Amino acid sequence: MCTGATTPRNLPIPGRSLEGIYFAMQFLEGWQKNQMGNLNKYIDAKGKDVVVIGGGTPGVTVSEHPSGCITSFEILTEPPPTRANDNPWPTWPRILRVDYGHEEVKIKHGQDPRLFEIMSEEFLDDGQGNVTGIRTCKVVGRRTRQAAGRCRKYQTEKIFKADLLSQRAIFGGPCDHEGRQAAREVDLDLMGYTSLPGPGGVVIPATMSPSKNGVRPVKMVEAVA
């Protein structure tokens, strides 16, 4: 039973309802359909100052799109280029990775678009409901995404100009909770994931619940194996 995780988790800070702020998948879906010949309206970043909040594959993909200027925020501390002493093999290497979108921005604009230890605090507007920028502050001490609440926040306010903001927040869980529950007669937990009585298994015989449909980051190949 594979559904993926398509419900984005919102960033509930002041100004979120302003025009010009989108989830990364909203931006990418329209652009991709346009590239395939669907000429419906899509979100055009050409010539605009774009801010991408968060990393990951969607954030990287947004970064490679044509724009006037692009900046990408990461709340985490910048990782080292090689493994640190407290990050030995076989643990996952917490190292700085340069992805395809970062490379393309660096070639075009001369620098990596990522800024680390940045927390978004407020979206700013022009008085007519359109986003014009974002107010941020610096945070330090957060090395992993599991270290929420362990970072220190500094009163180092900085405002970034932005005509378009792409919010690449993590996904909150699978979509269509009620439909999935009714179709398969499975129980869901508070986060909308399939409630599992054991590792990957559900109450229906011979049924497995891999990846984001069940135990969050479990890979499908691991469930099949």
N, C-alpha and C positions, 0 to 999 in steps of 0.2 A: 504494500500500500504506500504509494509515493505521491506526495503532493507538493513538496517544496515549501518554502517559507516566503510568502509574497505580501504579507501585511507589514508595511514599514512602521517603525516606531517613530513617533513624532518628536520634534524638539520644541517643547512648550515654553518658549521664552517670549517676552513682549514683542509684538509686531509680527507674529507668525502668520497672521491672516493677510498680510500685504501682498499685492500683486508682484510677481517676479520671483517668488520663492517656490521651488518645486522639489519633490522627491527625485532622486537621481533616476529611478526607473521611469518616471513620467517623462523626463527629458529624453532618455535613451530610446524609449519605445517609439515616440513620435518621429525622432530622427531616423531610426532604422526603417520604419515604414516608408518614409520619404525616399530613402536611398533605394528602396525596392520598387519605386514607381508609384507609390500611393502619394498623391499630391495634396492630401489634406494638410491643414495647418499644423505646423510643428513649432517647437520652441527654438528660435534662432538666436544663437549666441554671438553671431558675427559682429565684430566691432564693439562688443560690450565688455565691461569689467565684470568678470565672473569670479565668484567665491564658491569653492566646493567645501562643504563641511563634512569631514570624515574621509577615510581612505577606503581600502578594499577595492575589489574589481570594479563595481559601479563608479566609484569616485575616480579611479584611474581612467576609466573609459570616458567619463565626462571631461577630464582634463585634456584629452587629446583633440577635442573638438575646436574648430576655428573660433577665436575670440580676440578681443583687443588686448586683454590682460587677464591672466588667470592665477588665482592663489588658492591653495588647498590647506585647510586647517587639520591638524592632528592634535588631539588632546594628550596623547602619550609623549613621554620623553623620547628624544631622538635616540634610536638604538645605535650601538657601536658597529663598525664595519665587519668585525669578527666576533666570535663568541667571547663573552666575558667569563671570568673565573667561576662565577656562580651559575653559569649556564652551560654545563658540560654535556657532551654526547651521553646518552641518546635523547635528551630532552630537546624539544623544538628549538631551533636556533633563533634567538631574538637578535637579529642583525638587520642593518639597514639594507633594504632592497630597492633597487631602481627598476620600475616597471616600464612598459612600453609608452604609456601616457606621459610619465615623468621625462623620459628621454626626448619625446617629441616636443614637449614644452621647453625643455632645456635647449634644444637645437634652435627653436624659433625665437625664444625670449632671452636666452643666455644664462638661465639659472633654473634650478629645480623649483617647482611651484610649491613645495611643501613647507609649511611653518609648523614647528612642533611646540608642544606645551601651550596651546591656545584654547581657551574656553570661550564659547559664544555666549553673550549675555543679553543682547537686545538687537533686534532689527530696526533700522532707522528708515524714515519715510520722507517724502517731499511735501507732505500735507495734503496730498490728493490720493492717498492710498497706494502709492507705488514705492517699492523698496529703493533706497539710494545708498545704503551702507549697512555695516554691522559693527556693533560695539563689542569689544572683546577684553579679556584680561589674561594674564599669564598664570599658569599653574605649574608646579614642579613636584616631582616625586611619584608620578604615576607611570610605572614602567610597563604594565600590562593592562589589558582591558578588564581583568578580574580585580584590579586594585582600586575600584571605585570607592571614593570616600577616604582614600589614603594619601591624597595629594594636598599640597598647601596652595592656597589661592592668594595671589599678590594683587595689591591695588595698583596695577600697572596698566591702566586703561589705554586702549588703542582702537582707533576707528579706521575701518577699511572701507573704501568706496566700492560699491557693488551695484550694477544695473540688473544682475541676475544672480540668484543664489541657488545652488543645487545642494540639497540636504541628503547626504549619503549616511543616514543613520542606520543602525542595525535593524534587522527584521524582527518583528515581535512574535511571529509565528505563522502557521499556515492560514490560508484564507478559507472562507465558507465553512466555518466551524459547524453550524447547524446542519448544513447539507451533508457534510461528511459523516456526522454523527448519525443522522437518520438513515443514510444509505447503507452504512456498514454496522450499525448498532454497536458502536464502540463508545467508550467513555472518554471524555476529554478532561484535562487538568485545567487549572486556573489560567494558564498561559495559552490554552488552546491546542496544546500538543496532545497526541493520543496517549491516554493513560495506559501504562504498561505494567502487567503483573510480573514480568521478568525481562531479561535483557533482549530487547527488540521484539518480544512476542506480545500479541494481543489475545483477547478472549476468543477470537474466531480461529478454528483449527487451520493449520498450515498457512497462517498469515503473519507476515513480518512487517514491522513499521520502521523503516530506515530513515536516516538523515534527519532533516528539519521537521519531518512529520512526527518524529518520536523524540528520542534522546538527543536533543539539539545538534551538536556537531558530529554525531556518529556518521561515518561515511557509508554510503550505500554498499560499496564493495565489501566492507567489513561485515555488514549485516548479511549479505549473500553468502560470504565465506563461512 
